[in-house]
Amino acid sequence: MAESALPGPPAGPPAGPLTGPLTGRTVVDLTTALAGPYATLLLAGLGARVIKVENPLTGGDSSRNNSPYVGADGLTTVRREPDDMSVSMLLRGRNKRSVTLNLKHPRARDVLGGLVRVADVMVDNYSAGVTARLGIGHDWASALNPRIVCTSISGFGAQGGPGSGKAMDTIVQALSGVMMTAGAPGEPPVRFGLPAGDLVAPLYAVIGTLAAVIQADATGRGQHVDVSMLGALTSLVACEPFDAYERLGLPSRTGTTVPRLAPFGTFPAADGWFALCGPTDAFARGLFAAMDRPELAADPRFATRDARVAGADELHGMIAAWAADRPLAEILDLLARNGVPAAEVREPVAAVRDPLVLERGEVVPLEHPRHGRDAGLYGTGVPIRFSAAGAALDEPAPALGEHNAEVYGGLLGYSDDELKALADEGVI
């Protein structure tokens, strides 16, 4: 019997510009500040048409008023001209269409309903209960469009939380336990400089939204996706067995080193800091060779992983003494040549200008819609590469209400007279 023919090579990407994997999908974006807008930014970068709904009475998204600003004179700490735009909005507003709508106006639901009918997804990051009070929750939306997925990002989930139920990143960091995972025992809590609570929840929101869209495609029915900032961040804290460490008397806060993985931590060189990760026998042998102390690999104090953990303080002290007077470049070269995972600890400004992440589009230049890239600022790109699809944040952020005519007129069919009447009544 003849052998079956082997399958041919996979087909290459389609000719011409690659479209995003979410091209053709429409997202109604009711979000403000960071957690919600970051979720819709990712959806926009994946190709979805994101219609950002902003309140005309408050100046739109609250991040439009975050200092610093970019305008004709470059970067400033205060807004000087009407077209000055906050760096926050330059970053979070990219690839979105901005329309204005006062959701507290009696006629607003009719206008929003038109958007819901043509949308696949609606995203909000209101406090728990707000969409119900406004009458724009999932029950209302699904009556107009059974397939719609309504995603809510809130501090504590749909059931609400302690006190006012409102949450800021620092509150979520405090409650999640993450502030007590950094620093050394006895030190004050450490607030992460990166707003981890605000950034982790939208990642889960995007995952949940896309999963619900896939299910809606199969069943014809959408659903409500409920993501809690506290739950998202605490779930990551729970990835490390801190409760087990406590029972065994192991400290959960270990400062610049991690004794249970020794040699492991950050250490000062003569002209900077480096991170070192050497928990395996092979990495430890490489470290000892780099230090010109190969005999330590046979030393009973350091010959096995358990021995190195038991002697972590002594071992880390030896590494610190070896590195203290050496230039960082020399240390990194020695460690690299001996196969030890190590890297310079970089400042954020340097890190976001790494040629590798820039070439891959994981970080991209920010552009003012009128004044271009003169400010020399960088922001998040789409850190996902596809073999047969495009993903990019390559359109500048919009001015407040810039796309009212395009969306309300072109997409929903409102006439110029109707749009003027809505504006005169304070609806849009």
C-alpha positions in Angstrom: 0.0 0.0 0.0 1.4 3.4 -1.0 2.4 5.8 1.8 0.0 8.7 2.3 1.3 11.9 0.9 2.7 14.2 3.5 0.9 17.5 4.0 2.3 20.4 2.2 3.7 23.5 4.0 1.2 25.8 5.6 -0.2 28.6 3.4 1.6 31.9 3.7 -0.1 35.1 4.9 -2.6 36.6 2.5 -1.2 39.1 0.0 -1.5 42.8 0.8 -1.8 44.6 4.2 -2.8 42.3 7.0 -6.1 43.0 8.8 -6.5 42.7 12.5 -8.1 39.5 13.9 -11.0 41.5 15.2 -11.6 43.5 12.0 -15.4 43.7 11.5 -16.2 43.7 15.2 -17.6 46.8 16.9 -17.0 47.7 20.5 -19.0 50.4 22.4 -16.6 51.8 24.9 -18.2 53.4 28.0 -14.9 53.4 30.0 -12.9 56.1 31.6 -9.5 56.5 33.4 -7.2 53.5 32.9 -8.5 50.0 33.6 -11.4 50.1 31.1 -9.6 52.2 28.4 -6.7 49.8 28.5 -9.0 46.9 27.7 -10.6 48.7 24.8 -7.2 49.9 23.6 -6.1 46.3 23.2 -9.3 45.4 21.4 -8.7 48.4 19.1 -5.1 47.3 18.5 -6.5 43.8 17.5 -8.6 45.5 14.8 -12.0 46.1 16.4 -13.8 49.4 15.7 -13.9 50.9 19.1 -16.5 53.7 19.6 -15.5 55.7 22.7 -18.6 57.3 24.3 -17.6 60.3 26.4 -19.6 62.7 28.5 -19.7 66.2 26.9 -20.5 67.9 30.3 -17.4 66.7 32.1 -14.8 67.1 29.3 -14.9 63.5 28.4 -12.7 60.7 29.7 -11.1 61.9 33.0 -7.7 61.0 31.6 -8.0 63.9 29.1 -7.2 66.1 32.1 -4.2 64.2 33.4 -1.0 66.2 33.3 1.4 66.3 31.4 0.2 67.5 28.0 1.5 67.6 24.5 0.9 70.5 22.1 2.5 72.8 19.6 5.1 73.7 22.2 5.9 70.1 23.1 5.6 68.6 26.5 4.1 70.8 29.3 2.7 70.3 32.8 -0.3 72.5 32.2 -2.7 72.8 29.3 -2.1 76.0 27.4 -4.0 75.6 24.1 -7.3 73.9 23.3 -5.6 71.2 21.2 -3.1 70.3 23.9 -3.7 66.6 24.7 -2.7 64.7 27.8 -0.1 62.0 27.4 -2.6 59.6 29.0 -5.1 60.3 26.2 -2.4 60.2 23.5 -1.7 56.6 24.7 -5.1 55.3 25.7 -7.2 56.9 23.0 -5.4 55.5 20.0 -7.3 53.7 17.2 -10.6 54.8 18.8 -13.6 56.8 17.5 -14.8 59.5 20.0 -18.5 60.4 20.3 -20.1 62.5 23.0 -23.2 61.3 24.8 -24.7 62.5 28.2 -26.0 59.1 29.5 -28.0 60.9 32.2 -30.2 62.7 29.6 -33.6 61.0 29.0 -32.9 60.7 25.3 -29.5 59.2 25.6 -30.6 55.6 25.9 -32.2 55.8 22.4 -28.9 57.0 21.0 -26.9 54.4 22.9 -29.4 51.8 21.8 -28.5 52.5 18.2 -24.9 51.7 18.9 -25.8 48.6 20.8 -27.7 47.2 17.9 -24.7 47.3 15.6 -22.1 46.3 18.2 -20.6 42.9 19.2 -19.3 44.2 22.6 -20.0 46.9 25.1 -17.4 47.6 27.9 -17.8 49.7 31.0 -15.8 50.3 34.1 -18.4 51.9 36.3 -18.8 51.1 40.0 -21.1 48.2 40.7 -24.8 49.1 40.1 -24.2 52.2 37.9 -25.3 50.6 34.6 -28.5 49.3 36.3 -29.3 52.8 37.6 -28.8 54.2 34.2 -30.9 51.5 32.6 -28.1 50.4 30.3 -27.1 47.0 31.8 -26.8 43.7 30.0 -30.5 42.9 30.3 -31.4 46.1 28.4 -28.7 45.7 25.8 -29.4 42.0 25.1 -33.1 42.9 24.5 -31.9 45.1 21.7 -29.1 42.8 20.5 -29.2 39.2 21.8 -25.6 38.5 20.6 -24.0 41.4 22.5 -21.3 40.7 25.1 -21.3 43.3 27.9 -18.1 43.4 29.9 -17.8 45.2 33.2 -14.6 46.0 35.0 -15.0 47.2 38.5 -13.1 47.3 41.8 -14.9 44.4 43.5 -17.2 42.8 40.9 -20.9 43.2 40.2 -21.8 42.5 43.9 -19.9 45.6 45.0 -17.3 45.9 47.8 -16.4 47.5 51.1 -17.2 51.1 51.9 -18.2 53.1 48.8 -17.5 50.1 46.5 -15.2 52.4 44.5 -11.6 51.3 43.9 -8.4 52.9 42.8 -5.3 51.0 42.0 -3.6 51.7 45.3 -6.7 50.4 47.2 -6.7 47.2 45.2 -2.9 46.7 45.7 -3.5 47.2 49.4 -6.3 44.7 49.7 -4.8 42.1 47.3 -1.7 41.4 49.5 0.6 42.4 46.7 2.1 45.3 48.7 3.4 42.8 51.2 5.2 40.6 48.7 7.9 43.2 47.9 10.4 44.6 50.3 12.0 43.0 53.3 10.5 41.7 56.6 9.6 44.6 58.9 9.7 47.2 56.1 6.6 49.3 55.3 4.3 48.1 52.5 5.7 48.6 49.0 3.3 50.1 46.5 4.2 48.9 43.0 5.1 51.9 40.8 3.3 50.2 37.9 -0.5 50.4 38.5 -0.8 46.6 38.6 -4.4 46.6 39.8 -5.5 48.9 36.9 -3.6 46.8 34.3 -4.2 43.2 35.3 -8.0 43.4 35.3 -8.3 44.7 31.7 -6.1 41.8 30.5 -8.6 39.3 32.1 -11.5 41.4 30.7 -10.1 41.0 27.2 -9.7 37.3 27.6 -13.2 37.0 29.0 -14.7 39.2 26.3 -13.1 37.2 23.4 -14.2 33.9 25.0 -17.8 35.2 25.2 -17.7 36.5 21.6 -16.6 33.1 20.4 -19.5 31.5 22.4 -21.9 34.1 21.0 -20.8 33.2 17.5 -21.7 29.5 18.3 -24.9 30.0 20.2 -26.3 33.4 19.0 -26.5 34.6 22.6 -24.2 37.0 24.3 -23.7 37.4 28.1 -22.3 39.6 30.8 -18.6 39.3 31.6 -17.8 40.5 35.1 -14.2 41.2 36.1 -13.1 42.4 39.5 -9.8 44.4 39.9 -9.4 43.0 43.3 -10.0 39.4 42.2 -7.8 39.7 39.1 -4.8 40.9 41.1 -5.4 38.6 44.1 -5.5 35.7 41.7 -2.0 36.5 40.7 -0.9 36.8 44.3 -2.3 33.3 44.8 0.0 31.9 42.1 2.7 31.9 44.7 2.1 29.7 47.7 2.4 32.4 50.4 0.2 30.5 52.8 2.6 27.5 52.6 5.6 29.7 53.2 3.9 31.1 56.3 3.2 27.6 57.7 6.8 26.6 57.1 8.2 29.7 58.6 9.6 31.0 55.3 9.5 34.7 54.8 7.2 36.0 52.0 9.2 39.2 51.9 12.8 38.7 51.2 14.1 42.1 49.9 16.5 42.1 47.0 17.1 38.3 47.0 15.0 35.1 47.1 16.7 32.7 49.4 14.5 29.7 48.5 15.9 30.0 44.9 19.5 30.9 45.8 21.4 32.2 44.0 18.7 34.6 43.0 18.2 38.3 43.3 19.4 41.8 42.3 22.9 43.0 43.2 24.8 46.2 42.9 27.8 46.5 40.6 30.2 49.5 40.6 28.0 51.4 38.2 24.6 49.9 38.3 22.5 46.9 39.3 22.0 43.5 37.8 19.5 40.7 38.2 20.7 37.1 38.6 18.7 33.9 38.4 20.6 30.7 39.1 18.5 28.2 40.9 19.6 25.1 39.0 22.9 23.2 39.5 24.0 24.1 36.0 23.4 27.8 36.5 25.1 27.7 39.9 28.2 26.1 38.4 28.2 28.8 35.7 28.1 31.5 38.4 31.0 30.0 40.3 33.0 29.8 37.1 32.2 33.4 36.3 33.4 34.4 39.8 36.6 32.4 39.2 35.6 30.1 42.1 34.8 26.8 40.3 35.7 24.9 43.4 32.5 26.1 45.1 30.5 23.7 42.9 31.9 20.8 44.9 31.7 22.6 48.3 29.1 20.9 50.5 27.7 24.3 51.4 26.7 25.0 47.7 26.9 21.7 45.8 23.1 21.0 45.8 20.1 23.2 45.5 18.9 22.4 49.1 22.4 23.3 50.4 22.4 26.6 48.5 19.0 27.5 49.9 20.2 26.7 53.4 23.3 28.8 52.8 21.6 31.5 50.9 22.7 34.4 53.1 26.4 33.4 52.8 26.1 32.8 49.1 24.4 36.0 48.3 26.9 37.9 50.4 29.7 36.3 48.3 28.1 37.4 45.1 27.6 40.9 46.4 31.2 41.2 47.5 32.4 39.8 44.1 30.3 42.3 42.1 30.6 45.5 44.2 33.8 46.9 42.6 33.3 45.5 39.1 31.8 47.4 36.2 28.4 46.2 35.2 29.4 45.4 31.6 32.2 43.1 32.9 29.9 41.2 35.2 27.2 40.7 32.5 29.8 39.5 30.1 31.3 37.0 32.5 27.8 35.6 33.4 26.7 35.4 29.8 29.8 33.5 28.8 29.2 31.0 31.5 25.5 30.5 30.6 24.0 32.3 33.7 20.7 34.2 33.3 21.4 37.8 34.2 20.5 41.3 33.0 21.0 44.9 33.7 18.3 46.5 35.9 17.2 49.3 33.6 15.4 52.6 34.1 11.9 52.6 32.5 13.0 55.4 30.0 15.8 53.1 28.7 13.7 50.0 28.7 10.9 51.4 26.5 13.6 52.3 23.9 15.0 48.8 23.6 15.5 48.2 19.9 14.0 44.7 20.2 10.6 45.8 21.6 10.5 48.7 19.2 11.2 46.5 16.2 8.4 44.1 17.3 5.9 46.9 17.9 5.5 46.1 21.6 6.4 49.7 22.3 5.7 52.4 19.7 6.1 56.2 19.4 3.1 58.3 20.5 1.7 60.8 18.0 -0.3 63.9 18.6 -3.1 64.1 16.1 -2.0 67.6 14.9 1.6 67.9 16.0 3.0 64.5 15.2 5.8 62.8 17.1 7.8 65.8 18.1 7.5 65.1 21.8 9.6 61.9 21.5 7.3 59.9 23.7 6.7 56.2 23.7 3.7 54.0 24.7 2.4 50.5 24.8 2.0 48.7 21.5 0.2 45.4 20.9 2.6 42.8 22.4 1.3 40.0 20.3 2.5 39.1 16.8 0.4 37.0 14.4 1.6 35.1 11.4 -1.5 35.9 9.2 -3.0 39.0 10.8 -2.0 42.5 11.7 -2.2 44.1 15.2 -1.2 47.7 15.7 -2.0 50.9 17.5 -1.2 53.3 14.6 -3.9 55.9 14.7 -3.6 59.0 16.9 -6.1 59.6 19.7 -9.2 61.6 18.8 -10.4 64.9 20.0 -13.5 64.9 22.2 -16.5 64.1 20.0 -14.4 64.1 16.8 -16.4 61.3 15.3 -20.0 62.3 16.1 -20.9 62.9 12.5 -19.1 59.8 11.3 -20.7 57.5 13.9 -24.1 59.0 14.5 -24.6 60.2 11.0 -22.7 57.7 8.9 -23.2 54.5 11.0 -26.6 55.2 12.6 -28.1 57.4 10.0 -28.9 60.5 11.9 -29.4 63.6 9.7 -27.5 66.8 10.2 -30.6 68.4 11.6 -31.2 65.6 14.0 -27.6 65.8 15.2 -27.9 69.6 15.7 -31.1 69.0 17.7 -29.4 66.4 19.9 -26.5 68.8 20.5 -28.8 71.7 21.3 -30.7 69.6 23.8 -27.5 68.5 25.6 -27.8 64.8 24.6 -24.5 64.7 22.6 
